């Protein structure tokens, strides 16, 4: 399908009549699939796609108390390639500002991110785009994904749809796709119109009006940039009429199962080696925007091609750091809510299962006492207290929940050598070296990259000191639930596999039950024969029996 925005499109009255006759009856928000969600994540290929196709759903989700995220894959810097007044970079900044203003008017608490991939080249970047989308999922939340329709006739829209489908297949999520250019180039009797898969969301009059106002904020698209050739309007009144309806229409996406679509190639994604900054593009990197801050700035002026020097909107030019910051905020909100809802949400203090598991973990430690201990995911500090009792110099507990940390500090207030700090692991990590690192029930909340980094950091924190010949290095202890849990990407077994395959670690002790797996790792000893535990010349270094003269 090829088309031009300059073509005379299908008049909206034709669509209005056809939708009334053949389209689905619009559902109220409470009846729609969105009513079953905690988090709405809207993926857009370009600035304004989210406003055209899904801003009504975004506004309703925000008003209903759902957490909302908008991820825009490009900055739309190629919308006016022949503009004599707006170079691509300044146009991209302008379109980002317009989107920030529009989104803040519809969903004041929404998180808005621009991944700044090159406009027009998303087909080359499906895999990294999918990774960025997946990083925006919120731990424990029931997420619904909205994205451009793959059949929309625009290659960037198709690429964004495919990237979203990869994430949905990995996580088993619901996807609804919004058409944009379909309403322009297709006619109601075309075989390409997905009538059987359409669903509709009814928009109250006030939301329709808010959407119209948000569309007007995209001034670089709905008004000429200037009177010069190359600065013509892109979205004229006939095109905008398709998005002033009292309902938004979505295509229900049939997502492949994990067996056929969990990897990028499973749903037809091309191999990708990354793309640098295009010659006429916006600088790469991710811009994270808090919509209320953007709203306070007012609308940008499309007649001025120069980005403001005193831009108060925070920008992060490293993609991962901004996404991690957004995920950290989401994780903190989620787990704070869990701990606010119950004083002991996982039964650490009441369940024999938890008490017994703690006892087994403590019994597997070959040292009666260590000097320095790090507990990753300390929660309310129940296990922390017992670990700290076996730590002589310094104990550090990390968690993402401030509520949990307050309880941990109160529980262990009499232990002067114990401290508790908030951290989003593995992005945030202490610089100290430890004799013992305990990682319990957090690994399955991470994605592949984060899990690998967690392993790296654990190894680095326990590596032997080159200045101390007698230093064997510290221990890494992992303990995880083995049963599947909704919203978690990995099982406990998968987490432990990531540690076991590392040559820098040797398995010292392994405990496996139907419910949980526990592993104790050490750094390889000179002369030891490997993970089997057979002793070489220094093979009794961790043997408790040898130290006590039994063997």
C-alpha positions, 0 to 999 in steps of 0.5 A: 500500500502506497499513499500520500497525505496530499491525496484526496482521502476518503470523506468522513461521512462515508466512514460514519455511515459504514461504522454505524452499519457495519462497525462494532457498537462502542463499549463504555470504558467500564465494559471494555478490556481496559477495565481489567487493567492497572496500566495502559501503555500507548506505543506511537511511531511518531509524535501525534500518533498517540493523540490521533489514534488513542488519546481518548483511551488515554484520557479515560484510563487516566481519569479512572486511576490507571497508571499511564505511559506513552512511548514515542519511537521517533521524534517525527523529524522527517515530516517536512523533509523539504522545509526551508525553515525547520531543519530536522533536528529543530523540527523533532524537538518542536514535535516532542514539545507539542506531544508533551503539551497534548499528552499532559492535557489528556493524562496529567500524570502520564509518563512520556518518553521519546526513544528518538529512533530515526524517523522512517527507519523503524523497520531496521530497529524492531528488536531494540524498540521491543526491548524499550517497550518491555522495559516500560512494563510495570512490575506486577501490573496488568498492562494493556498495550495500544499501538499503531495498526500493522496494516496502516500502510506506513512502514514505521507504523508496521514496525511499531506494531511488530515490536509491540507484538513481540513484547505481548508474545513474551509477556502474554499481554492484550494488544489493541491497534489503532488505525490512522492512515487507513481512514485516509486511503481505504474505503469502507468496502475495501477488503483490507478493512478489518471489520471482523476484528474492530472494537470501539471505545465510546468517548464522552462529549468532554473527552471528544472535546479534550481530544480536539484540543490536544490535536490542535497542540500539534501545530506543526502538523495541523498548521503550515510551518510557514508560507514557504513551499515545503512547509505545507500543512500535513493533517488537513481538516478532512483528515482530522475529521476522522479523529473527531468522532465520539468513539475510537476504533481499535483492531484486536491483535492476535498475538503469537504464543511464547512458543512461536513469538517469544523471540524477535524472529518468531514474529518476523523481526529482522536482524538488527545491529543498530543504527547511528544518527541519520545525516538529517536526524535528531540526536540519538538518545531518550528524552523523558518527560513528565507531562505536568511539567510540559503542560506548564510551559504552554504550546510551542511556536511552530514559526520558531525553528530554534529549540529553547535554550532554557528548556526545563524538561529533563532530557537523558541522552542514554536510553537505558538510564531514562527507561530505568528511572521510569521503571524504578518509579513504577516499581517503587509505587507498586511495591509501596502500595503492596506494603501499604495494603498489608503489614506482612504481605508475603507472610514472612512473619506468619508462614512456616514456609517462609520461616523454614526457607530462611532456616535452610538458607542460613544453614547452607552458609559455610561460614558461621560469621562474615565481615560484610553482607549485602542483602538484595531485596531485603523487604521488611528486614525479617531475613536481614535480622538473622543475616546481620546477626552473622555479620561482624562489621557491616550489613546493608539491605537494599529494596525499592520500597520506601515503606518496606525499608522503614519497617526494616529499619524499625525491626533492626534499630538495635543493630548499629552495624545494619543499614538499609537503603533504597535502590533500583537493582541492578541499575543502582548498586553499592561500590563496596566489596562484600563477603556475602551477597544474598539475592532472594525473590527478585530475579524474576522481576528483571528483564534479560539485560537486567538479570545479566547485569545483576549477575555481573554486579554480584560477581564484582562485589564478591571478587577476591582482593588482589592485595590479599593473597589469602582472600578467597572471594565472597559468596553469592546466595540465590533463593527463588520461588519456582512456581509461575506467577502472573506478570513475572518474566522468568521462573526462579529456575531461569534466574539461577541458570543465569548464575550457574553458566558463569565461569566466574562462579562455582556451585558450592551448595544446591537445594531444590524443592518443588516450591523453591531453589537455593544455590550458594556460589563461590569464586573458583578456587585455585586447583579446584576441579569445577562445580562438581565440588571435588577438592583439588589442592585447595579443595577444603577451603570451604569445607566446614568439616575440614576446618573443624578437623573432622576430615 
